[in-house]
């Protein structure tokens, strides 16, 4: 029962990843593309956590935490670059 729910969740998050990629390609403004890229990072974290649940190992959860921190920092840096033209003042 748990495996079936995990595979359904994989499909749902995978579809969300594909739709976010389409939004990344077709976004009319740079802000839309940044949000789509951040959504793709969140979806990737979800896929990693689902993999950790499916395989039952702790390594996936630690890597998801690291990717979450890097995704947040990269989104903030990209937004600052778009708004101000530089990252470090």
PLY file of the C-alpha trace (Angstrom):
ply
format ascii 1.0
element vertex 89
property float x
property float y
property float z
element edge 88
property int vertex1
property int vertex2
end_header
0.00 0.00 0.00
2.82 2.39 0.91
4.70 1.60 -2.30
1.63 2.39 -4.40
1.20 5.75 -2.67
4.87 6.53 -3.22
4.67 5.75 -6.94
1.57 7.95 -7.27
3.44 10.72 -5.45
6.43 10.23 -7.80
4.10 10.69 -10.76
2.48 13.81 -9.32
5.75 15.49 -8.39
7.30 14.44 -11.71
4.41 16.03 -13.58
4.81 19.18 -11.49
8.51 19.20 -12.41
7.69 18.96 -16.11
5.12 21.76 -15.87
7.58 23.98 -14.00
10.14 23.34 -16.76
7.59 24.39 -19.38
6.95 27.56 -17.38
10.71 28.12 -17.20
10.97 27.92 -20.98
7.86 29.97 -21.79
7.83 32.51 -18.96
7.20 35.96 -20.34
9.23 37.80 -17.69
12.45 37.08 -15.84
10.55 36.98 -12.52
8.35 34.16 -13.81
11.44 32.22 -14.85
13.08 32.69 -11.45
9.94 31.44 -9.70
9.76 28.45 -12.06
13.39 27.63 -11.30
12.73 27.84 -7.56
9.70 25.59 -8.01
11.87 23.09 -9.85
14.29 23.07 -6.90
11.42 22.40 -4.49
10.11 19.61 -6.75
13.58 18.07 -6.94
13.75 18.11 -3.15
10.37 16.37 -3.06
11.61 13.69 -5.45
14.72 13.14 -3.33
12.64 12.81 -0.15
10.30 10.36 -1.89
13.33 8.35 -2.98
14.52 8.29 0.62
11.14 6.97 1.74
11.08 4.36 -1.01
14.60 3.04 -0.40
14.59 3.58 3.37
17.95 5.30 3.76
18.97 8.50 5.55
21.41 9.76 2.90
18.60 11.08 0.73
17.21 13.24 3.51
20.60 14.79 4.24
21.17 15.55 0.58
17.67 17.08 0.34
18.54 19.40 3.22
21.76 20.52 1.54
20.01 21.10 -1.79
17.29 23.11 0.00
19.89 25.42 1.51
21.71 25.84 -1.79
18.44 26.41 -3.65
17.40 29.17 -1.29
20.75 30.94 -1.49
20.88 30.67 -5.28
17.34 32.06 -5.64
18.16 35.04 -3.44
21.43 35.65 -5.32
19.71 35.47 -8.71
16.97 37.87 -7.59
19.53 40.34 -6.26
21.46 40.12 -9.51
18.36 40.81 -11.58
17.23 43.70 -9.38
20.57 45.43 -8.67
23.03 44.14 -11.28
25.43 42.77 -8.66
25.25 40.25 -5.85
27.74 41.60 -3.33
27.60 45.27 -2.43
0 1
1 2
2 3
3 4
4 5
5 6
6 7
7 8
8 9
9 10
10 11
11 12
12 13
13 14
14 15
15 16
16 17
17 18
18 19
19 20
20 21
21 22
22 23
23 24
24 25
25 26
26 27
27 28
28 29
29 30
30 31
31 32
32 33
33 34
34 35
35 36
36 37
37 38
38 39
39 40
40 41
41 42
42 43
43 44
44 45
45 46
46 47
47 48
48 49
49 50
50 51
51 52
52 53
53 54
54 55
55 56
56 57
57 58
58 59
59 60
60 61
61 62
62 63
63 64
64 65
65 66
66 67
67 68
68 69
69 70
70 71
71 72
72 73
73 74
74 75
75 76
76 77
77 78
78 79
79 80
80 81
81 82
82 83
83 84
84 85
85 86
86 87
87 88
